[in-house]
Amino acid sequence: MQMEKLSVQDQVEDATAYIKQLTQRIEEMRKRKSEALMTASGSSGGSMGGSKLPDVEVRELGSNLEVVLISSGLCKTVMLHQIVSILEQEGAEVVNVNFSNMGAHIFHTIHAQVLHSHPSIHIHI
């Protein structure tokens, strides 16, 4: 297969058309971003600055722990690996992690087994 050689003028025209397409895409994305921000601020009572932390529930079941992280689209992002790291630093071994969606909420459930006896495991998020 042989490539067709384009003249300099054709190359410039192609580049110009491509730049125009990119400019249109950027403008469309800006519009979508603006609409998404307006929708999010409307659903959170008009303030975007007050994104809340996810809810964290910790249950001690003998030498096992169950950590449930409940977050929504408006929650400040907490990385799952941060919680796993904290548990491991405090002497627990993560046995199982799963998640489920329910409406606008995401439920992460972490099951861990305490390997080293600590007076308490402190979770700071």
N, C-alpha and C positions, 0 to 999 in steps of 0.2 A: 504494500500500500504506500503510495507516494503522497506526501503532504503538498497541498497547493500553496505556492509561494504568494504571499500577499504583498501588494505594493505598500510603500510607506504610508500613503494617503489612506488606504484601506485599513491598515493597522491603527492609525490615529482615529479613524471613524469608529472602528470596533471598540477601542479603548474609551472613547467619548461616550458611546452608547452604554458600555458597561458601567462607567462612572455614574451616568444618569440613573441606571437601574439601582445601583447601590444607594444613591441619594434618596430615591423613592422608598426603598426598603427601610432606610434609617428613619425617614419621616413617619412611615407607617408604624414602626416599632416605638417611636417616641409617643405617638398617639395612643397606642395600646398601653404603654407604661403609664401615661397620664390617666387614662381611663381606669386602669387597675388600681392606681393609688387613690383615685377619687372614690372608687367602690370600697376599697379597704378602709379608708378614713370614714366613710359614711357608716360602715357597719360597726366601727369601733367607737361610735359616739363623736366622731369628728376630730379625734386626736391620734396622730400616728406616733407621736413621741413616746407614748406610754405603753409600749408592748410589754406584756407581762411574762413572767417566767412560767414554765410548765409546772404542773402539779406533780409532786413526787411523793409516793407512799412507800414506806419501807415496813415490811412485816417480818418479824423474827419467828421462825418456826423451828424451834430446837436449835440444831447446828446449821440450819438452812435459812437463807434470806430470800425474800421475794421483794423485788423493787419494781414498782409500777410507775412509769413516766407517762403522764397524760398531757398532750400538747395539742394546740390548734394552730390554724394558719396565722393567728395574731400573736402567738407566743414567740418570745425570744428564743432563738435556736440554741439548743443544747445538744452537743454531739454525743451520740450514744457511746462512742469510744471513751469519752471523758468519764462517764459513770462507770464503765467497765474498768478503766484504769484505777479509779478511786477505790473500787471494791477490791481489786487485786492488791493495791498498796496497803490496804487495811487488813490483809490476810485472808481474803475470801477467793475462792475459785469459781468462776462463772461456769455453770453447767449447761444452761440453756437460755436463749434469747429469742423472743418472738414478738410480732407486732400485729395489730389489727386496726382497721379504719372503721369508725362509726360516725357517719356524718362528717362534720368538719374536724373531728378529733382523731388523733392517732394515739393508740395505746401501745407502749413498749413494755413488755414484761421480762424481767431479768431474774433468773433463778440462780442462786449462788450457794455454795457450801463454805462455811467458815472453817478454814484449815488451822489457823493459829488463834488461840484464845486471846481475845482483846476484851477489855472491860466494856467497850462500846465501839461501834463503827460510826465515824462521823462523816456525813456526806455534806460537802459544801459545794453548792452550784452557784 
